[in-house]
Amino acid sequence: MRAPDARPHRWGVESDVESVRWDPHDPNFFYISTEKGIIHYHDARLAPSDPALSKPIWTLQAHDESISSFDINPIIPGFLVTGSTDKEVKLWN
């Protein structure tokens, strides 16, 4: 990543990205929340050659509208919280 000629890895999603969070329980994985209410879970070691070829480990249709807030519990693996412009807050395990 520090090489001046290096190209950054890129992942594609279906809509605007609202937030990105590293998994505090495994530094190889990260979450992306989107404007369409979807959470994507990716393995950073599996960067696609083209963002259109992105394949998440899993996805979750968490809300019907934009996920405006999202966080991961640093103590309990797999425990998430999402907040949306649909006026709902949800806890996920």
Residue pairs with C-beta under 8 A, 6 or more apart in sequence:
1 8
9 44
9 47
10 47
10 48
10 51
11 32
11 40
11 42
11 47
11 48
11 51
11 54
12 48
12 50
12 51
12 52
12 53
12 54
13 32
13 34
13 38
13 40
13 54
14 34
14 36
14 38
15 34
15 35
15 36
15 38
16 34
16 35
17 32
17 33
17 34
17 35
18 33
18 34
18 35
18 66
18 67
18 68
18 70
19 32
19 33
19 67
19 69
19 70
20 30
20 31
20 32
20 33
21 30
21 31
21 33
21 70
21 71
21 72
22 29
22 30
22 31
23 29
23 30
23 31
23 41
23 72
24 72
24 74
25 77
28 43
28 44
28 45
29 41
29 42
29 43
29 44
29 57
30 41
30 42
30 44
31 39
31 40
31 41
31 42
31 70
31 72
31 80
32 39
32 40
32 42
32 56
33 39
33 40
33 62
33 67
33 70
33 82
34 40
34 66
34 67
35 66
35 67
36 66
37 61
37 62
37 63
37 64
37 65
37 66
37 67
37 84
37 86
38 59
38 60
38 61
38 62
38 67
39 59
39 60
39 62
39 67
39 70
39 80
39 82
40 56
40 58
40 59
41 56
41 57
41 58
41 59
41 60
42 54
42 56
42 57
43 57
46 55
48 54
48 55
60 92
62 82
62 84
62 90
62 92
63 82
63 84
63 86
63 88
63 90
64 84
64 86
65 84
65 85
65 86
66 84
66 85
67 82
67 83
67 84
68 83
68 84
68 85
69 81
69 82
69 83
70 80
70 81
70 82
70 83
71 80
71 81
72 79
72 80
73 79
73 80
73 81
76 93
78 92
78 93
79 91
79 92
79 93
80 91
80 92
80 93
81 89
81 90
81 91
81 92
82 89
82 90
82 92
83 89
83 90
84 90
